[in-house]
Amino acid sequence: MTTLFLEKRIRRSAVLISIGVLVLLFSLLWKHPLSFMAFLVVGCPLILVGSLLYLYSLATEGTG
């Protein structure tokens, strides 16, 4: 039962990281000054939250 919960958390973090990477790639292709803001305000926090959720799910695996 704990394994399924851990897999859901890891899958959720992978989705967040993937969306963040896609935002970063699209902002690099977009030739506009606001693309830098999209890079910083949307893409980087998505990758950060996904990475932290992944690490948190690994650290609290046995306690849940």
N, CA, C and O atoms as a Tripos MOL2 file, in Angstrom:
@<TRIPOS>MOLECULE
protein
  256   255    64     0     0
PROTEIN
NO_CHARGES

@<TRIPOS>ATOM
      1 N           0.8180   -1.1950    0.0000 N.3       1 MET1
      2 CA          0.0000    0.0000    0.0000 C.3       1 MET1
      3 C           0.8590    1.2560    0.0000 C.2       1 MET1
      4 O           0.5150    2.2420   -0.6510 O.2       1 MET1
      5 N           1.9770    1.2270    0.7270 N.am      2 THR2
      6 CA          2.8630    2.3760    0.7730 C.3       2 THR2
      7 C           3.5460    2.5900   -0.5700 C.2       2 THR2
      8 O           3.8220    3.7280   -0.9520 O.2       2 THR2
      9 N           3.8180    1.5140   -1.2820 N.am      3 THR3
     10 CA          4.4960    1.6230   -2.5740 C.3       3 THR3
     11 C           3.6300    2.3830   -3.5800 C.2       3 THR3
     12 O           4.1480    3.1840   -4.3580 O.2       3 THR3
     13 N           2.3430    2.1430   -3.5720 N.am      4 LEU4
     14 CA          1.4680    2.8490   -4.4970 C.3       4 LEU4
     15 C           1.4380    4.3410   -4.1960 C.2       4 LEU4
     16 O           1.4400    5.1660   -5.1090 O.2       4 LEU4
     17 N           1.4110    4.6810   -2.9130 N.am      5 PHE5
     18 CA          1.4290    6.0840   -2.5210 C.3       5 PHE5
     19 C           2.7400    6.7460   -2.9400 C.2       5 PHE5
     20 O           2.7410    7.8800   -3.4200 O.2       5 PHE5
     21 N           3.8450    6.0430   -2.7600 N.am      6 LEU6
     22 CA          5.1510    6.5660   -3.1690 C.3       6 LEU6
     23 C           5.2110    6.7310   -4.6800 C.2       6 LEU6
     24 O           5.7420    7.7260   -5.1740 O.2       6 LEU6
     25 N           4.6760    5.7700   -5.4140 N.am      7 GLU7
     26 CA          4.6720    5.8760   -6.8740 C.3       7 GLU7
     27 C           3.8280    7.0490   -7.3530 C.2       7 GLU7
     28 O           4.1930    7.7140   -8.3230 O.2       7 GLU7
     29 N           2.7180    7.3100   -6.6960 N.am      8 LYS8
     30 CA          1.8840    8.4570   -7.0610 C.3       8 LYS8
     31 C           2.6150    9.7690   -6.8190 C.2       8 LYS8
     32 O           2.5460   10.6880   -7.6350 O.2       8 LYS8
     33 N           3.3110    9.8490   -5.6950 N.am      9 ARG9
     34 CA          4.0800   11.0660   -5.4100 C.3       9 ARG9
     35 C           5.2010   11.2790   -6.4190 C.2       9 ARG9
     36 O           5.4140   12.3940   -6.8930 O.2       9 ARG9
     37 N           5.9130   10.2070   -6.7440 N.am     10 ILE10
     38 CA          7.0120   10.3190   -7.6990 C.3      10 ILE10
     39 C           6.4820   10.6560   -9.0860 C.2      10 ILE10
     40 O           7.0890   11.4430   -9.8130 O.2      10 ILE10
     41 N           5.3470   10.0600   -9.4530 N.am     11 ARG11
     42 CA          4.7390   10.3720  -10.7510 C.3      11 ARG11
     43 C           4.3020   11.8390  -10.8000 C.2      11 ARG11
     44 O           4.4860   12.5040  -11.8200 O.2      11 ARG11
     45 N           3.7310   12.3440   -9.7160 N.am     12 ARG12
     46 CA          3.3160   13.7430   -9.6470 C.3      12 ARG12
     47 C           4.5200   14.6790   -9.7640 C.2      12 ARG12
     48 O           4.4410   15.7080  -10.4340 O.2      12 ARG12
     49 N           5.6170   14.3310   -9.1230 N.am     13 SER13
     50 CA          6.8080   15.1670   -9.2230 C.3      13 SER13
     51 C           7.4050   15.1080  -10.6270 C.2      13 SER13
     52 O           7.9310   16.1050  -11.1210 O.2      13 SER13
     53 N           7.3250   13.9520  -11.2660 N.am     14 ALA14
     54 CA          7.8300   13.8390  -12.6420 C.3      14 ALA14
     55 C           6.9980   14.6770  -13.6000 C.2      14 ALA14
     56 O           7.5370   15.2690  -14.5350 O.2      14 ALA14
     57 N           5.6910   14.7320  -13.3750 N.am     15 VAL15
     58 CA          4.8310   15.5660  -14.2200 C.3      15 VAL15
     59 C           5.1650   17.0360  -14.0330 C.2      15 VAL15
     60 O           5.2300   17.7850  -15.0080 O.2      15 VAL15
     61 N           5.3780   17.4610  -12.7860 N.am     16 LEU16
     62 CA          5.7390   18.8580  -12.5330 C.3      16 LEU16
     63 C           7.0660   19.2240  -13.1870 C.2      16 LEU16
     64 O           7.1940   20.2950  -13.7820 O.2      16 LEU16
     65 N           8.0450   18.3460  -13.0800 N.am     17 ILE17
     66 CA          9.3470   18.6090  -13.6820 C.3      17 ILE17
     67 C           9.2390   18.6350  -15.2010 C.2      17 ILE17
     68 O           9.8650   19.4720  -15.8520 O.2      17 ILE17
     69 N           8.4540   17.7320  -15.7670 N.am     18 SER18
     70 CA          8.2870   17.7080  -17.2260 C.3      18 SER18
     71 C           7.6060   18.9710  -17.7410 C.2      18 SER18
     72 O           8.0180   19.5270  -18.7600 O.2      18 SER18
     73 N           6.5760   19.4230  -17.0510 N.am     19 ILE19
     74 CA          5.9140   20.6660  -17.4470 C.3      19 ILE19
     75 C           6.8760   21.8420  -17.3270 C.2      19 ILE19
     76 O           6.8920   22.7280  -18.1820 O.2      19 ILE19
     77 N           7.6750   21.8470  -16.2650 N.am     20 GLY20
     78 CA          8.6610   22.9120  -16.1000 C.3      20 GLY20
     79 C           9.6970   22.9240  -17.2100 C.2      20 GLY20
     80 O          10.0800   23.9890  -17.6950 O.2      20 GLY20
     81 N          10.1480   21.7550  -17.6110 N.am     21 VAL21
     82 CA         11.1260   21.6770  -18.7030 C.3      21 VAL21
     83 C          10.5080   22.1440  -20.0200 C.2      21 VAL21
     84 O          11.1600   22.8300  -20.8080 O.2      21 VAL21
     85 N           9.2490   21.7700  -20.2570 N.am     22 LEU22
     86 CA          8.5810   22.2320  -21.4660 C.3      22 LEU22
     87 C           8.4120   23.7480  -21.4810 C.2      22 LEU22
     88 O           8.5800   24.3810  -22.5230 O.2      22 LEU22
     89 N           8.0840   24.3300  -20.3370 N.am     23 VAL23
     90 CA          7.9700   25.7910  -20.2530 C.3      23 VAL23
     91 C           9.3200   26.4370  -20.5270 C.2      23 VAL23
     92 O           9.3940   27.4500  -21.2230 O.2      23 VAL23
     93 N          10.3830   25.8620  -19.9880 N.am     24 LEU24
     94 CA         11.7150   26.4110  -20.2250 C.3      24 LEU24
     95 C          12.0930   26.3200  -21.7000 C.2      24 LEU24
     96 O          12.6650   27.2600  -22.2530 O.2      24 LEU24
     97 N          11.7810   25.2050  -22.3340 N.am     25 LEU25
     98 CA         12.1070   25.0680  -23.7540 C.3      25 LEU25
     99 C          11.3200   26.0420  -24.6180 C.2      25 LEU25
    100 O          11.8750   26.6570  -25.5290 O.2      25 LEU25
    101 N          10.0250   26.1860  -24.3350 N.am     26 PHE26
    102 CA          9.2260   27.1230  -25.1170 C.3      26 PHE26
    103 C           9.6480   28.5610  -24.8710 C.2      26 PHE26
    104 O           9.6000   29.3820  -25.7870 O.2      26 PHE26
    105 N          10.0590   28.8800  -23.6520 N.am     27 SER27
    106 CA         10.4940   30.2530  -23.3900 C.3      27 SER27
    107 C          11.8350   30.5480  -24.0650 C.2      27 SER27
    108 O          12.1230   31.6980  -24.3950 O.2      27 SER27
    109 N          12.6470   29.5230  -24.2680 N.am     28 LEU28
    110 CA         13.9020   29.7430  -24.9900 C.3      28 LEU28
    111 C          13.6680   29.9380  -26.4830 C.2      28 LEU28
    112 O          14.4520   30.6120  -27.1520 O.2      28 LEU28
    113 N          12.5980   29.3540  -27.0070 N.am     29 LEU29
    114 CA         12.2870   29.5120  -28.4320 C.3      29 LEU29
    115 C          11.5300   30.8040  -28.7260 C.2      29 LEU29
    116 O          11.5320   31.2800  -29.8620 O.2      29 LEU29
    117 N          10.8940   31.3640  -27.7250 N.am     30 TRP30
    118 CA         10.0560   32.5500  -27.8930 C.3      30 TRP30
    119 C          10.9430   33.7920  -27.8850 C.2      30 TRP30
    120 O          11.7200   33.9840  -26.9500 O.2      30 TRP30
    121 N          10.8420   34.6200  -28.8910 N.am     31 LYS31
    122 CA         11.6780   35.8160  -29.0220 C.3      31 LYS31
    123 C          10.9120   37.0390  -28.5130 C.2      31 LYS31
    124 O          10.4360   37.8550  -29.3020 O.2      31 LYS31
    125 N          10.7990   37.1540  -27.2140 N.am     32 HIS32
    126 CA         10.0830   38.2710  -26.6160 C.3      32 HIS32
    127 C          10.6780   38.5300  -25.2330 C.2      32 HIS32
    128 O          11.1500   37.5940  -24.5870 O.2      32 HIS32
    129 N          10.6640   39.7740  -24.7680 N.am     33 PRO33
    130 CA         11.2080   40.0420  -23.4330 C.3      33 PRO33
    131 C          10.4700   39.3150  -22.3050 C.2      33 PRO33
    132 O          11.0650   39.0220  -21.2670 O.2      33 PRO33
    133 N           9.1940   39.0240  -22.4970 N.am     34 LEU34
    134 CA          8.4530   38.3220  -21.4600 C.3      34 LEU34
    135 C           8.8210   36.8430  -21.3630 C.2      34 LEU34
    136 O           8.4440   36.1700  -20.4040 O.2      34 LEU34
    137 N           9.5470   36.3420  -22.3390 N.am     35 SER35
    138 CA          9.9440   34.9410  -22.2730 C.3      35 SER35
    139 C          10.9050   34.6980  -21.1060 C.2      35 SER35
    140 O          10.9080   33.6150  -20.5200 O.2      35 SER35
    141 N          11.7110   35.6920  -20.7720 N.am     36 PHE36
    142 CA         12.6000   35.5560  -19.6240 C.3      36 PHE36
    143 C          11.7920   35.4890  -18.3330 C.2      36 PHE36
    144 O          12.1440   34.7480  -17.4160 O.2      36 PHE36
    145 N          10.7110   36.2590  -18.2610 N.am     37 MET37
    146 CA          9.8550   36.2120  -17.0750 C.3      37 MET37
    147 C           9.1380   34.8590  -16.9780 C.2      37 MET37
    148 O           8.9780   34.3170  -15.8850 O.2      37 MET37
    149 N           8.7170   34.3290  -18.1030 N.am     38 ALA38
    150 CA          8.1000   32.9990  -18.0890 C.3      38 ALA38
    151 C           9.1200   31.9530  -17.6450 C.2      38 ALA38
    152 O           8.7870   31.0130  -16.9240 O.2      38 ALA38
    153 N          10.3580   32.1270  -18.0800 N.am     39 PHE39
    154 CA         11.4370   31.2300  -17.6890 C.3      39 PHE39
    155 C          11.6120   31.2390  -16.1710 C.2      39 PHE39
    156 O          11.6810   30.1850  -15.5380 O.2      39 PHE39
    157 N          11.6830   32.4570  -15.5890 N.am     40 LEU40
    158 CA         11.9490   32.5830  -14.1580 C.3      40 LEU40
    159 C          10.7280   32.3390  -13.2810 C.2      40 LEU40
    160 O          10.8310   31.6770  -12.2480 O.2      40 LEU40
    161 N           9.5810   32.8620  -13.6770 N.am     41 VAL41
    162 CA          8.4180   32.8450  -12.7960 C.3      41 VAL41
    163 C           7.6190   31.5520  -12.9090 C.2      41 VAL41
    164 O           6.9850   31.1380  -11.9390 O.2      41 VAL41
    165 N           7.6370   30.9090  -14.0690 N.am     42 VAL42
    166 CA          6.8230   29.7060  -14.2490 C.3      42 VAL42
    167 C           7.6860   28.4480  -14.3030 C.2      42 VAL42
    168 O           7.4300   27.4900  -13.5730 O.2      42 VAL42
    169 N           8.6930   28.4430  -15.1490 N.am     43 GLY43
    170 CA          9.4680   27.2250  -15.3830 C.3      43 GLY43
    171 C          10.3370   26.7980  -14.2150 C.2      43 GLY43
    172 O          10.3040   25.6400  -13.7990 O.2      43 GLY43
    173 N          11.1050   27.7230  -13.6910 N.am     44 CYS44
    174 CA         12.0180   27.3760  -12.5960 C.3      44 CYS44
    175 C          11.2910   26.9280  -11.3230 C.2      44 CYS44
    176 O          11.7100   25.9440  -10.7140 O.2      44 CYS44
    177 N          10.2180   27.6070  -10.8980 N.am     45 PRO45
    178 CA          9.5040   27.0980   -9.7130 C.3      45 PRO45
    179 C           8.8640   25.7260   -9.9170 C.2      45 PRO45
    180 O           8.7910   24.9390   -8.9740 O.2      45 PRO45
    181 N           8.4000   25.4280  -11.1290 N.am     46 LEU46
    182 CA          7.8390   24.1010  -11.3720 C.3      46 LEU46
    183 C           8.8990   23.0180  -11.2000 C.2      46 LEU46
    184 O           8.6370   21.9730  -10.6050 O.2      46 LEU46
    185 N          10.0760   23.2670  -11.7140 N.am     47 ILE47
    186 CA         11.1600   22.2890  -11.5660 C.3      47 ILE47
    187 C          11.5960   22.1890  -10.1030 C.2      47 ILE47
    188 O          11.8810   21.0970   -9.6120 O.2      47 ILE47
    189 N          11.6450   23.3100   -9.4220 N.am     48 LEU48
    190 CA         12.0340   23.3110   -8.0070 C.3      48 LEU48
    191 C          11.0190   22.5510   -7.1590 C.2      48 LEU48
    192 O          11.4030   21.7310   -6.3250 O.2      48 LEU48
    193 N           9.7380   22.8130   -7.3580 N.am     49 VAL49
    194 CA          8.7010   22.1220   -6.5840 C.3      49 VAL49
    195 C           8.6960   20.6330   -6.9080 C.2      49 VAL49
    196 O           8.5490   19.8070   -6.0070 O.2      49 VAL49
    197 N           8.8520   20.2830   -8.1710 N.am     50 GLY50
    198 CA          8.9080   18.8690   -8.5380 C.3      50 GLY50
    199 C          10.0930   18.1540   -7.9200 C.2      50 GLY50
    200 O           9.9690   17.0170   -7.4660 O.2      50 GLY50
    201 N          11.2290   18.8090   -7.9000 N.am     51 SER51
    202 CA         12.4260   18.1990   -7.2980 C.3      51 SER51
    203 C          12.2690   18.0510   -5.7890 C.2      51 SER51
    204 O          12.6390   17.0240   -5.2200 O.2      51 SER51
    205 N          11.7190   19.0780   -5.1430 N.am     52 LEU52
    206 CA         11.5270   19.0020   -3.6970 C.3      52 LEU52
    207 C          10.4800   17.9540   -3.3230 C.2      52 LEU52
    208 O          10.6330   17.2620   -2.3170 O.2      52 LEU52
    209 N           9.4280   17.8310   -4.1170 N.am     53 LEU53
    210 CA          8.4330   16.7950   -3.8600 C.3      53 LEU53
    211 C           9.0370   15.4080   -4.0280 C.2      53 LEU53
    212 O           8.7240   14.5000   -3.2580 O.2      53 LEU53
    213 N           9.8830   15.2380   -5.0090 N.am     54 TYR54
    214 CA         10.5650   13.9580   -5.2140 C.3      54 TYR54
    215 C          11.4470   13.6210   -4.0120 C.2      54 TYR54
    216 O          11.3940   12.5060   -3.4940 O.2      54 TYR54
    217 N          12.2490   14.5740   -3.5750 N.am     55 LEU55
    218 CA         13.1290   14.3170   -2.4390 C.3      55 LEU55
    219 C          12.3380   14.0820   -1.1590 C.2      55 LEU55
    220 O          12.7080   13.2310   -0.3500 O.2      55 LEU55
    221 N          11.2550   14.8260   -0.9690 N.am     56 TYR56
    222 CA         10.4170   14.6390    0.2100 C.3      56 TYR56
    223 C           9.7630   13.2650    0.2070 C.2      56 TYR56
    224 O           9.6620   12.6180    1.2500 O.2      56 TYR56
    225 N           9.3220   12.8210   -0.9570 N.am     57 SER57
    226 CA          8.6800   11.5080   -1.0190 C.3      57 SER57
    227 C           9.6890   10.3940   -0.7480 C.2      57 SER57
    228 O           9.3240    9.3680   -0.1730 O.2      57 SER57
    229 N          10.9170   10.5680   -1.1400 N.am     58 LEU58
    230 CA         11.9310    9.5630   -0.8310 C.3      58 LEU58
    231 C          12.3300    9.5890    0.6380 C.2      58 LEU58
    232 O          12.5980    8.5440    1.2310 O.2      58 LEU58
    233 N          12.3690   10.7820    1.2240 N.am     59 ALA59
    234 CA         12.7910   10.8990    2.6240 C.3      59 ALA59
    235 C          11.7300   10.3740    3.5810 C.2      59 ALA59
    236 O          12.0640    9.8530    4.6450 O.2      59 ALA59
    237 N          10.4600   10.5030    3.2210 N.am     60 THR60
    238 CA          9.3970   10.0660    4.1150 C.3      60 THR60
    239 C           8.7520    8.7670    3.6530 C.2      60 THR60
    240 O           7.5790    8.5250    3.9340 O.2      60 THR60
    241 N           9.4920    7.9430    2.9590 N.am     61 GLU61
    242 CA          8.9380    6.7020    2.4110 C.3      61 GLU61
    243 C           8.4910    5.7370    3.5120 C.2      61 GLU61
    244 O           7.3980    5.1770    3.4300 O.2      61 GLU61
    245 N           9.2930    5.5420    4.5070 N.am     62 GLY62
    246 CA          8.9860    4.5540    5.5180 C.3      62 GLY62
    247 C           8.0930    5.0570    6.6430 C.2      62 GLY62
    248 O           7.6270    4.2610    7.4590 O.2      62 GLY62
    249 N           7.8460    6.3550    6.7010 N.am     63 THR63
    250 CA          7.0650    6.8990    7.8210 C.3      63 THR63
    251 C           5.5830    6.9460    7.5460 C.2      63 THR63
    252 O           4.8030    7.0910    8.4880 O.2      63 THR63
    253 N           5.1440    6.8280    6.2800 N.am     64 GLY64
    254 CA          3.7440    6.9940    5.9380 C.3      64 GLY64
    255 C           2.9530    5.7790    6.1720 C.2      64 GLY64
    256 O           1.7460    5.7710    5.9260 O.2      64 GLY64
@<TRIPOS>BOND
     1     1     2 1
     2     2     3 1
     3     3     4 2
     4     3     5 am
     5     5     6 1
     6     6     7 1
     7     7     8 2
     8     7     9 am
     9     9    10 1
    10    10    11 1
    11    11    12 2
    12    11    13 am
    13    13    14 1
    14    14    15 1
    15    15    16 2
    16    15    17 am
    17    17    18 1
    18    18    19 1
    19    19    20 2
    20    19    21 am
    21    21    22 1
    22    22    23 1
    23    23    24 2
    24    23    25 am
    25    25    26 1
    26    26    27 1
    27    27    28 2
    28    27    29 am
    29    29    30 1
    30    30    31 1
    31    31    32 2
    32    31    33 am
    33    33    34 1
    34    34    35 1
    35    35    36 2
    36    35    37 am
    37    37    38 1
    38    38    39 1
    39    39    40 2
    40    39    41 am
    41    41    42 1
    42    42    43 1
    43    43    44 2
    44    43    45 am
    45    45    46 1
    46    46    47 1
    47    47    48 2
    48    47    49 am
    49    49    50 1
    50    50    51 1
    51    51    52 2
    52    51    53 am
    53    53    54 1
    54    54    55 1
    55    55    56 2
    56    55    57 am
    57    57    58 1
    58    58    59 1
    59    59    60 2
    60    59    61 am
    61    61    62 1
    62    62    63 1
    63    63    64 2
    64    63    65 am
    65    65    66 1
    66    66    67 1
    67    67    68 2
    68    67    69 am
    69    69    70 1
    70    70    71 1
    71    71    72 2
    72    71    73 am
    73    73    74 1
    74    74    75 1
    75    75    76 2
    76    75    77 am
    77    77    78 1
    78    78    79 1
    79    79    80 2
    80    79    81 am
    81    81    82 1
    82    82    83 1
    83    83    84 2
    84    83    85 am
    85    85    86 1
    86    86    87 1
    87    87    88 2
    88    87    89 am
    89    89    90 1
    90    90    91 1
    91    91    92 2
    92    91    93 am
    93    93    94 1
    94    94    95 1
    95    95    96 2
    96    95    97 am
    97    97    98 1
    98    98    99 1
    99    99   100 2
   100    99   101 am
   101   101   102 1
   102   102   103 1
   103   103   104 2
   104   103   105 am
   105   105   106 1
   106   106   107 1
   107   107   108 2
   108   107   109 am
   109   109   110 1
   110   110   111 1
   111   111   112 2
   112   111   113 am
   113   113   114 1
   114   114   115 1
   115   115   116 2
   116   115   117 am
   117   117   118 1
   118   118   119 1
   119   119   120 2
   120   119   121 am
   121   121   122 1
   122   122   123 1
   123   123   124 2
   124   123   125 am
   125   125   126 1
   126   126   127 1
   127   127   128 2
   128   127   129 am
   129   129   130 1
   130   130   131 1
   131   131   132 2
   132   131   133 am
   133   133   134 1
   134   134   135 1
   135   135   136 2
   136   135   137 am
   137   137   138 1
   138   138   139 1
   139   139   140 2
   140   139   141 am
   141   141   142 1
   142   142   143 1
   143   143   144 2
   144   143   145 am
   145   145   146 1
   146   146   147 1
   147   147   148 2
   148   147   149 am
   149   149   150 1
   150   150   151 1
   151   151   152 2
   152   151   153 am
   153   153   154 1
   154   154   155 1
   155   155   156 2
   156   155   157 am
   157   157   158 1
   158   158   159 1
   159   159   160 2
   160   159   161 am
   161   161   162 1
   162   162   163 1
   163   163   164 2
   164   163   165 am
   165   165   166 1
   166   166   167 1
   167   167   168 2
   168   167   169 am
   169   169   170 1
   170   170   171 1
   171   171   172 2
   172   171   173 am
   173   173   174 1
   174   174   175 1
   175   175   176 2
   176   175   177 am
   177   177   178 1
   178   178   179 1
   179   179   180 2
   180   179   181 am
   181   181   182 1
   182   182   183 1
   183   183   184 2
   184   183   185 am
   185   185   186 1
   186   186   187 1
   187   187   188 2
   188   187   189 am
   189   189   190 1
   190   190   191 1
   191   191   192 2
   192   191   193 am
   193   193   194 1
   194   194   195 1
   195   195   196 2
   196   195   197 am
   197   197   198 1
   198   198   199 1
   199   199   200 2
   200   199   201 am
   201   201   202 1
   202   202   203 1
   203   203   204 2
   204   203   205 am
   205   205   206 1
   206   206   207 1
   207   207   208 2
   208   207   209 am
   209   209   210 1
   210   210   211 1
   211   211   212 2
   212   211   213 am
   213   213   214 1
   214   214   215 1
   215   215   216 2
   216   215   217 am
   217   217   218 1
   218   218   219 1
   219   219   220 2
   220   219   221 am
   221   221   222 1
   222   222   223 1
   223   223   224 2
   224   223   225 am
   225   225   226 1
   226   226   227 1
   227   227   228 2
   228   227   229 am
   229   229   230 1
   230   230   231 1
   231   231   232 2
   232   231   233 am
   233   233   234 1
   234   234   235 1
   235   235   236 2
   236   235   237 am
   237   237   238 1
   238   238   239 1
   239   239   240 2
   240   239   241 am
   241   241   242 1
   242   242   243 1
   243   243   244 2
   244   243   245 am
   245   245   246 1
   246   246   247 1
   247   247   248 2
   248   247   249 am
   249   249   250 1
   250   250   251 1
   251   251   252 2
   252   251   253 am
   253   253   254 1
   254   254   255 1
   255   255   256 2
@<TRIPOS>SUBSTRUCTURE
     1 MET1         2 RESIDUE 1 A MET
     2 THR2         6 RESIDUE 1 A THR
     3 THR3        10 RESIDUE 1 A THR
     4 LEU4        14 RESIDUE 1 A LEU
     5 PHE5        18 RESIDUE 1 A PHE
     6 LEU6        22 RESIDUE 1 A LEU
     7 GLU7        26 RESIDUE 1 A GLU
     8 LYS8        30 RESIDUE 1 A LYS
     9 ARG9        34 RESIDUE 1 A ARG
    10 ILE10       38 RESIDUE 1 A ILE
    11 ARG11       42 RESIDUE 1 A ARG
    12 ARG12       46 RESIDUE 1 A ARG
    13 SER13       50 RESIDUE 1 A SER
    14 ALA14       54 RESIDUE 1 A ALA
    15 VAL15       58 RESIDUE 1 A VAL
    16 LEU16       62 RESIDUE 1 A LEU
    17 ILE17       66 RESIDUE 1 A ILE
    18 SER18       70 RESIDUE 1 A SER
    19 ILE19       74 RESIDUE 1 A ILE
    20 GLY20       78 RESIDUE 1 A GLY
    21 VAL21       82 RESIDUE 1 A VAL
    22 LEU22       86 RESIDUE 1 A LEU
    23 VAL23       90 RESIDUE 1 A VAL
    24 LEU24       94 RESIDUE 1 A LEU
    25 LEU25       98 RESIDUE 1 A LEU
    26 PHE26      102 RESIDUE 1 A PHE
    27 SER27      106 RESIDUE 1 A SER
    28 LEU28      110 RESIDUE 1 A LEU
    29 LEU29      114 RESIDUE 1 A LEU
    30 TRP30      118 RESIDUE 1 A TRP
    31 LYS31      122 RESIDUE 1 A LYS
    32 HIS32      126 RESIDUE 1 A HIS
    33 PRO33      130 RESIDUE 1 A PRO
    34 LEU34      134 RESIDUE 1 A LEU
    35 SER35      138 RESIDUE 1 A SER
    36 PHE36      142 RESIDUE 1 A PHE
    37 MET37      146 RESIDUE 1 A MET
    38 ALA38      150 RESIDUE 1 A ALA
    39 PHE39      154 RESIDUE 1 A PHE
    40 LEU40      158 RESIDUE 1 A LEU
    41 VAL41      162 RESIDUE 1 A VAL
    42 VAL42      166 RESIDUE 1 A VAL
    43 GLY43      170 RESIDUE 1 A GLY
    44 CYS44      174 RESIDUE 1 A CYS
    45 PRO45      178 RESIDUE 1 A PRO
    46 LEU46      182 RESIDUE 1 A LEU
    47 ILE47      186 RESIDUE 1 A ILE
    48 LEU48      190 RESIDUE 1 A LEU
    49 VAL49      194 RESIDUE 1 A VAL
    50 GLY50      198 RESIDUE 1 A GLY
    51 SER51      202 RESIDUE 1 A SER
    52 LEU52      206 RESIDUE 1 A LEU
    53 LEU53      210 RESIDUE 1 A LEU
    54 TYR54      214 RESIDUE 1 A TYR
    55 LEU55      218 RESIDUE 1 A LEU
    56 TYR56      222 RESIDUE 1 A TYR
    57 SER57      226 RESIDUE 1 A SER
    58 LEU58      230 RESIDUE 1 A LEU
    59 ALA59      234 RESIDUE 1 A ALA
    60 THR60      238 RESIDUE 1 A THR
    61 GLU61      242 RESIDUE 1 A GLU
    62 GLY62      246 RESIDUE 1 A GLY
    63 THR63      250 RESIDUE 1 A THR
    64 GLY64      254 RESIDUE 1 A GLY
